């Protein structure tokens, strides 16, 4: 039996299996039922390991052991395996989430906070910066920054960026809005994103701009600015720079304020 390495690699990713497990599993699928020795020969897996691998696959619900001599193994239907793996992953995720929720009110989190606050005191202001790679990481950091906002959140983004931020950050924005934080967003308003812009009007003031830029300023102290055009880069390769520097942040916010005065609010813009 010859199975392409690319296919085996995909199976390892989708089903969280190791190399020996996917080899034995695909070998059994190709035979339907077989002994450990037969599968070892077909899959080119050491015979001494095949029994352990089959035991592991049995526990995970991929195979069924048939009683008799010699012992044989039966492949479970792939669609059923998918459902079993989904159920197992969800169960594990629920347990981990519950464990993390429980840690919130324990001395463990207090000790972690103490360690962090002590460490921050030793950090030079110039060291409070970093590179954020991948749009997922960028939005996680933006979410964290907005959560800590005390006075202002300023965002300049693109047509598509406006819709992404409303989808991913609206909930956090709404929470800080209730604390009195002022949120302003400048972005190109088009037919495609107009509905999204209206959807966030109760949370943030949105104005139309033709100026191209992608950045976020928090309280005139912290800045994240994206260095690539989001229309020409895959989300995985998007890059942002985070800096915690009131000098640069306040200067950039002053420039934004000057531009903001020239922009029309959403309500004053004619339908595109």
FIDRENNU-21880 format. One line per field, with one value per residue (C-alpha): residue in three letters; x, y, z. Coordinates in steps of 0.001 Angstrom, whole numbers. Layout:
r	(ALA | ...)
c1	(X | ...)
c2	(Y | ...)
c3	(Z | ...)
***
This chain:
r	(UNK | UNK | UNK | UNK | UNK | UNK | UNK | UNK | UNK | UNK | UNK | UNK | UNK | UNK | UNK | UNK | UNK | UNK | UNK | UNK | UNK | UNK | UNK | UNK | UNK | UNK | UNK | UNK | UNK | UNK | UNK | UNK | UNK | UNK | UNK | UNK | UNK | UNK | UNK | UNK | UNK | UNK | UNK | UNK | UNK | UNK | UNK | UNK | UNK | UNK | UNK | UNK | UNK | UNK | UNK | UNK | UNK | UNK | UNK | UNK | UNK | UNK | UNK | UNK | UNK | UNK | UNK | UNK | UNK | UNK | UNK | UNK | UNK | UNK | UNK | UNK | UNK | UNK | UNK | UNK | UNK | UNK | UNK | UNK | UNK | UNK | UNK | UNK | UNK | UNK | UNK | UNK | UNK | UNK | UNK | UNK | UNK | UNK | UNK | UNK | UNK | UNK | UNK | UNK | UNK | UNK | UNK | UNK | UNK | UNK | UNK | UNK | UNK | UNK | UNK | UNK | UNK | UNK | UNK | UNK | UNK | UNK | UNK | UNK | UNK | UNK | UNK | UNK | UNK | UNK | UNK | UNK | UNK | UNK | UNK | UNK | UNK | UNK | UNK | UNK | UNK | UNK | UNK | UNK | UNK | UNK | UNK | UNK | UNK | UNK | UNK | UNK | UNK | UNK | UNK | UNK | UNK | UNK | UNK | UNK | UNK | UNK | UNK | UNK | UNK | UNK | UNK | UNK | UNK | UNK | UNK | UNK | UNK | UNK | UNK | UNK | UNK | UNK | UNK | UNK | UNK | UNK | UNK | UNK | UNK | UNK | UNK | UNK | UNK | UNK | UNK | UNK | UNK | UNK | UNK | UNK | UNK | UNK | UNK | UNK | UNK | UNK | UNK | UNK | UNK | UNK | UNK | UNK | UNK | UNK | UNK | UNK | UNK | UNK | UNK | UNK | UNK | UNK | UNK | UNK | UNK | UNK | UNK | UNK | UNK | UNK | UNK | UNK | UNK | UNK | UNK | UNK | UNK | UNK | UNK | UNK | UNK | UNK | UNK | UNK | UNK | UNK | UNK | UNK | UNK | UNK | UNK | UNK | UNK | UNK | UNK | UNK | UNK | UNK | UNK | UNK | UNK | UNK | UNK | UNK | UNK | UNK | UNK | UNK | UNK | UNK | UNK | UNK | UNK | UNK | UNK | UNK)
c1	(0 | 1381 | -48 | 1317 | 3179 | 1046 | -2122 | -643 | 381 | -3188 | -4563 | -2114 | -3305 | -7029 | -7160 | -4246 | -2450 | 1253 | 2949 | 2718 | -968 | -1916 | 125 | -1537 | -4995 | -4797 | -3403 | -6373 | -8822 | -7373 | -7877 | -11037 | -9858 | -6313 | -3896 | -1264 | 1451 | -225 | -707 | 2906 | 4086 | 1651 | 2320 | 6062 | 5794 | 7992 | 6025 | 7001 | 5201 | 2136 | 407 | 835 | -362 | -3458 | -4245 | -4031 | -6271 | -8770 | -8975 | -9527 | -12343 | -10638 | -10594 | -12397 | -10546 | -12051 | -11664 | -10060 | -6707 | -4942 | -6438 | -7722 | -8726 | -11668 | -11669 | -14446 | -16259 | -14383 | -17499 | -18113 | -14471 | -14891 | -17871 | -16004 | -12956 | -15160 | -16896 | -13580 | -12012 | -15053 | -14999 | -11299 | -11781 | -14678 | -12531 | -9650 | -11966 | -13537 | -10068 | -9054 | -12304 | -11657 | -8168 | -9527 | -10383 | -7382 | -4035 | -2388 | -3637 | -2750 | 816 | 1017 | -221 | 2362 | 5147 | 4013 | 3737 | 7187 | 8614 | 7040 | 8701 | 12082 | 11278 | 12664 | 10011 | 11894 | 11407 | 7593 | 7267 | 7009 | 6120 | 2744 | 2656 | -599 | -3986 | -5230 | -2443 | -3014 | -6673 | -5959 | -3588 | -6012 | -8705 | -6379 | -5428 | -9042 | -9972 | -7411 | -8517 | -9481 | -10224 | -9916 | -9690 | -8706 | -8774 | -7924 | -8563 | -9501 | -12839 | -12465 | -10672 | -13727 | -15933 | -13350 | -12998 | -16727 | -17140 | -14213 | -14023 | -17539 | -18237 | -15097 | -15747 | -19263 | -17916 | -15376 | -17952 | -20049 | -17030 | -17050 | -14298 | -14640 | -14190 | -13548 | -13046 | -11967 | -12349 | -13502 | -17296 | -18690 | -21761 | -20056 | -19350 | -22025 | -24334 | -21492 | -20679 | -24280 | -24292 | -21577 | -22836 | -24113 | -20656 | -18287 | -18369 | -17442 | -16357 | -15473 | -11926 | -9969 | -6699 | -5056 | -3789 | -4129 | -3463 | -5007 | -4152 | -5171 | -5321 | -2635 | -109 | -94 | -63 | -409 | 170 | 1 | 2811 | 1157 | -1801 | -4488 | -5819 | -2492 | -1480 | -2777 | -4065 | -1382 | 1373 | -109 | 2290 | 1762 | 4105 | 3115 | 4782 | 4006 | 5275 | 3183 | 5519 | 4805 | 1212 | 130 | 1800 | -15 | -3310 | -2869 | -2458 | -5566 | -7510 | -6592 | -7833 | -10947 | -12210 | -12326 | -14236 | -17992 | -19947 | -21701 | -25149 | -24096 | -22742 | -25015 | -25660 | -22956)
c2	(0 | 3385 | 6503 | 9927 | 11752 | 14851 | 12847 | 11361 | 14826 | 16093 | 13177 | 13894 | 17507 | 16806 | 13866 | 14714 | 11431 | 10601 | 9166 | 5508 | 5919 | 7341 | 4654 | 1809 | 3393 | 3908 | 378 | -1015 | 1087 | -393 | -3947 | -3572 | -6202 | -7414 | -8632 | -6447 | -8297 | -7778 | -4076 | -3760 | -5158 | -3073 | 198 | -352 | 157 | -1864 | -4908 | -4143 | -780 | -1917 | -3367 | -132 | 1918 | -247 | -33 | 3759 | 3817 | 1567 | 3945 | 6870 | 5049 | 4489 | 667 | -2241 | -5304 | -8659 | -11532 | -14716 | -16139 | -14386 | -11102 | -9033 | -5391 | -3891 | -354 | 1963 | 3881 | 7206 | 9374 | 7849 | 8453 | 12150 | 12416 | 10595 | 12840 | 15952 | 14768 | 13947 | 17294 | 19200 | 17295 | 18028 | 21698 | 22035 | 20565 | 22937 | 25967 | 25019 | 24655 | 28113 | 29638 | 28115 | 29627 | 33190 | 33300 | 31428 | 32440 | 31145 | 34061 | 36506 | 35206 | 35470 | 39070 | 39897 | 38386 | 40360 | 43685 | 43198 | 42317 | 45340 | 47656 | 46407 | 46934 | 49991 | 52059 | 51487 | 47730 | 48006 | 47261 | 44266 | 42754 | 41064 | 38474 | 37159 | 38885 | 36592 | 37773 | 41375 | 41281 | 39526 | 42368 | 45052 | 43474 | 43549 | 47180 | 48315 | 46506 | 48604 | 51939 | 54610 | 57664 | 57267 | 54717 | 55999 | 53720 | 54316 | 51388 | 50225 | 49344 | 45638 | 46412 | 48295 | 45222 | 42947 | 45228 | 45596 | 41827 | 41012 | 43978 | 45404 | 43557 | 44886 | 48392 | 48316 | 47413 | 50244 | 52655 | 52039 | 53161 | 56477 | 55725 | 57771 | 55691 | 57202 | 55282 | 56692 | 54451 | 54502 | 54043 | 52080 | 50096 | 46996 | 48238 | 50902 | 48519 | 47540 | 51207 | 51892 | 48802 | 50272 | 53876 | 53455 | 52345 | 54424 | 57503 | 56566 | 59040 | 58620 | 59111 | 58479 | 58537 | 55132 | 53905 | 51124 | 51952 | 52075 | 54523 | 53959 | 56910 | 58729 | 56290 | 53018 | 52453 | 49468 | 50209 | 47723 | 47910 | 46132 | 46784 | 44333 | 44024 | 42593 | 40335 | 37001 | 37233 | 34781 | 37145 | 40401 | 42310 | 44966 | 46922 | 47662 | 50481 | 51893 | 55462 | 58521 | 60773 | 59051 | 58088 | 61610 | 63093 | 60592 | 61265 | 65030 | 64380 | 62181 | 64963 | 67408 | 64963 | 64082 | 67684 | 67557 | 64256 | 63885 | 61788 | 58698 | 60309 | 63207 | 61044 | 60385 | 56773 | 55424)
c3	(0 | -1028 | 617 | -247 | 2514 | 1907 | 2602 | 5787 | 6924 | 6472 | 8490 | 11315 | 11422 | 11178 | 13593 | 15954 | 15286 | 15151 | 12060 | 13120 | 13962 | 10554 | 8793 | 10702 | 10402 | 6623 | 6235 | 8164 | 6146 | 2982 | 4310 | 6400 | 8876 | 9608 | 12291 | 13904 | 12020 | 8662 | 9346 | 10440 | 7098 | 5026 | 6849 | 7270 | 11028 | 13426 | 14651 | 18246 | 17930 | 16014 | 19108 | 21082 | 18114 | 17638 | 21353 | 21096 | 18009 | 19772 | 22757 | 20394 | 18594 | 15239 | 15351 | 16986 | 18297 | 17303 | 19765 | 18544 | 17598 | 16108 | 17293 | 14406 | 14106 | 12257 | 10828 | 12010 | 9248 | 8631 | 8978 | 12409 | 13330 | 12482 | 14845 | 17611 | 17259 | 17289 | 20459 | 22134 | 21192 | 22439 | 25720 | 26211 | 25305 | 27784 | 30558 | 29797 | 29625 | 32964 | 34487 | 33247 | 34549 | 37967 | 38172 | 38031 | 41737 | 43105 | 44564 | 41378 | 39276 | 42073 | 42102 | 38304 | 38442 | 41119 | 39025 | 35993 | 37836 | 39346 | 35955 | 34234 | 36760 | 35533 | 31848 | 30118 | 28274 | 25041 | 25492 | 25534 | 21842 | 19596 | 16247 | 15777 | 12993 | 11570 | 11633 | 14398 | 16718 | 15649 | 16610 | 19888 | 20805 | 19625 | 21780 | 24802 | 24169 | 23822 | 27050 | 28937 | 27414 | 29959 | 27799 | 24044 | 21248 | 17808 | 14776 | 11151 | 8868 | 5383 | 3798 | 4631 | 7893 | 9168 | 8727 | 10378 | 13392 | 13853 | 13672 | 15978 | 18358 | 18674 | 21925 | 23595 | 22276 | 23707 | 27147 | 27267 | 25821 | 28955 | 31011 | 29158 | 26654 | 23446 | 20285 | 16844 | 13600 | 10239 | 7189 | 3563 | 3599 | 659 | -293 | 1037 | 4552 | 5063 | 6938 | 9258 | 9908 | 10877 | 13089 | 15311 | 15479 | 19036 | 20137 | 18024 | 15816 | 12260 | 9584 | 5939 | 4694 | 1503 | 3428 | 3491 | 6838 | 9395 | 13025 | 16486 | 19303 | 22917 | 25376 | 23390 | 24849 | 22908 | 19153 | 16865 | 13209 | 10368 | 7854 | 4905 | 2611 | 3732 | 177 | -988 | 1902 | 3174 | 6782 | 7901 | 6724 | 7970 | 10246 | 12894 | 15149 | 18743 | 20659 | 24090 | 23803 | 24736 | 22715 | 19385 | 20214 | 21193 | 18091 | 15839 | 17627 | 17065 | 13335 | 13419 | 15200 | 12426 | 9787 | 11816 | 11726 | 7933 | 7724 | 7377 | 9898 | 8574 | 8749 | 6499 | 3695 | 721 | -88 | -2350)
***
